[in-house]
Amino acid sequence: MNKKKEDPVKDRAALVTSAKKEYGGLDRFRMAAAILVVAIHTAPLVSYSETGDMILTGILARVAVPFFFMVTGFFLLSKERLTDFSYRNFFLKNAKLYALAVLLYLPLNFYAGHFSEGDSFTGFLQDLVFDGTFYHLWYFPGVLLGTGLLILLIRRLSGKGVLTVVLTLYLIGVLGDSYYGIASQWAPIASFYEFLFHFFDYTRNGLFFAPVFLFLGARLADKKESPVVNVSLRNLWISLSLMVLEGFLLHTFSHPRHDSMYMMLLPSMYFLFQTLIALRGKGHPEMRSIAAAVYVIHPWCIVLIRGIVKFTGTQSLLVNNSLIHFLLTALLSLLLSCFFRKLWISARAIEKGALAEEDPTGRAWSEIHLPSLQHNVKELQSLLPEECKIMAVVKANAYGHGDCRIAAELQRIGITSFAVASLKEGIRLRQYGIKGSILILGYTIPEDAEQLNKYGLTQTVVDYAYAEALDRMGQKINVHLKVDTGMHRLGEDWGHLERFSQILKFNNLTIHGIYTHLCSADSLSADDIFYTTKQIRNFYQVVRYLLSKGCSLPEVHIQSSYGVLNYPQLECTHARLGIALYGCLSEEKAGTRLDASLKPLLSVRSRVSIVKELSPKESLGYGRTFIAETPMKIAGISVGYADGVPRDLTGGYVLINGKRAPIIGRICMDQLTVDVSEIPEVRQGDIATIIGRDGEEVITAEQVAGWSGTIANEILSRLGNRLERIYKEK
C-alpha cells in the first residue's frame, strides 16, 4: 500500500498557525492601566509641576478606562464570539461585582454625607445607573449599559450603521466633557447639556463613552491579519502626541467640564490596542484579577493612608509629597489585591475539596489520550491534497470521546470546521465556546430556524421541499446542499438539476457548500468501486452545473474517513473525518488503498469487584447460561451494558494484569464476569481493561466490534455517560 509522505515544513507551519493565541501584552497593560487610574486619583506630579501632572493624569492616563472597555469588546463582542455571548450572564456577573463594590464603599459614602441631600433616593438611582455610587465605580454601570446598547445596535444595523451611531454618541459626549467650555458658548447646546445633566453628572458614561470603545475592541478581534508592531507603535506615537496637544490646548484656553474624552483618544486607543495585540507572549491570568482588584480598592487605600499619616503626624512627608503619596497608594493597593486574591484562591480550594467527587477511577472510566488525536490529524492531513482541510465529525458525543473537549482540542490545533448530527449537538458546542463553522448533517425542523441563526450554525438542505420550508421562516441561514448520488438517504436527487437551480433563488438561504455521502467507500470490491465511481461522477456533475449558474461553493466535500483512505485524490475543499480521527476503522481487517498510521485515543477500564471460586457444574449469572465444567476462579468486573459494553459480547475478553480473561455468562446492566483461572494473583480492586492496552496485550474497539457482530463506530458512540472521562495530555 502507498502512503503519502509527510511534509515536515508544512507540519511545523501548521503547528505554528494552530498555536493557542495568548495576549500577554493585554494582560500586562491591564496592570499598567489600573496603576494609571490610581495616578488619576492621587495626582503624583502635582507637587513638582501642575502642567506635568495635568498632561499625565488629565490626558495620557485617560487611556486606562477605554482600554478596559476595549478588552471586553475584544474578547466578548467580536462577530465570531457574539453568537455565543449571553448578555444575561454577563449582566448578572458584573451586576454582582458592582453590588459588592457599592456595599464596600457605603461607609465612605455615609461618612462623606453623600446621601444627606433631600433628593438622596433620586440621586442614588442616578449614580447607580450612570455615575457610579463612588467616583471610580461608574465603570460598572458603564460597561453594562454600553454592552447592552452595542448588542442592540449590532442586531439591528449594519457595521457602518453601528459605527455611525457610536461615533455620534461619542461626539455628543466629547462636547459635554473636554470640549464643554467651547460648546457651551452656544445657548442651544448649553440648554441641551443642561437638560442632560439632570440625569447624570458627566457624559463619560455607558451611553456616550463606552459603546465606541467596546465596538473598537470587537472590530480589532475581527481583523484576520496580525498587526505590525513597528507600524502600530509609530501610529500610536503620532496619535498620542496629537492628543497631548489637543488636551493641553483645551486645558489652557477653555474650561472643560471633565477630561475623560478627547477626539484623538479614539485613534490613540486603536493603535495602542493594536500594539498590545501584536505583543503576544504568555498570558498572565493572575494580572487580570489583581488589576481589577487594584481598580476597585484603591480609593479605600487612599483613605487608609491619609488616616494613618494623620494619626502618626507624617502628612508632610507621605501625603503632601504627591509622588510618595501615589507610590504608597499603588503599593498598598497591589499588596492588598494580592492578599485578597490568595484568600480567594484558598477559599475556592477549600470549597473544591469539600465538594470533591468520588475518584473517577473508582468503578468504570474511559481514558482519552489527546496527543494521539493530534497525531491522527497530522497523519490524515498528510494523505490529503494541500488545499483540502479537515472537517472534524464530532457527532454522537465525538464517537463517545466527549464532543466539547475533543472539539476544543481540535480547535486548539487549528481545525476550524466541525460536523454534528443535530441542532442540539451544534448548540452544545457553541455554548462551550467552539468557533468556526459547525455543519448539522441531519434534519432540523424549519421552526427552529431562529436557533440556527442565533448560534451561527450551518444547516444541511435535505431536499428542495425542505429548502423551501426553511426559506419561509424568514431567517438568514447558512446552508450546505446535500446531493443524493445513490445512497438514497438524505439529499436532493442528483438528476434534479433544475431544483438545485431553484434553491439558489431563495433569499434567506446562503449556500456555503455542497456534499454527498459515498455509501460503499469502505469496500474495494469491483462492484463497490464501480458504484462509488458512479456516485463521484454524479456529484461533480451537480457541482459543475451550479458553478455554471454562478453559484459560489466555498466548501465542497465528498470523502468520509474511508473516502480519504480509498479515494484521496478527489478535488475537495474539505474531508469529513469521523472514525479515523479517533484512531480506529470500522472493522479490524478492512483493507484500504492507503495505509494511515493511526493511534486509538480511547481506553475503557473498570475494577475487579470480587474474586470467587466456581465448582464443577455450578452455574453463573442470569439464565444460568454458563455452567462450569471444572473448578475455576472467576472475577466480577464493575461495568455492564448500561456503560456501553455490548450485551452480546460474551465470548470476548478483558485484560487483567496484562493477560486476557474470557468473558463468561450473560453481561448484566452494571457487571460482567470473567474467567481468571489462568491469571495468578487477581485481587479485588485490580484494573480490568475492556478496550485498550495492558502490558503487551491490546484489545481494540475493532476487536470488540467483531466479537459483538457490529462495527467500531457503534461500540464507541454508545459508550454510556456513566463512564467518567479522563483526558490525558501526555
Summary of the structure (lengths in Angstrom):
residues: 730
radius of gyration: 32.7
end to end distance: 30.9
largest distance: 108.2
contacts: 2423
relative contact order: 0.08
helix: 52%
strand: 14%
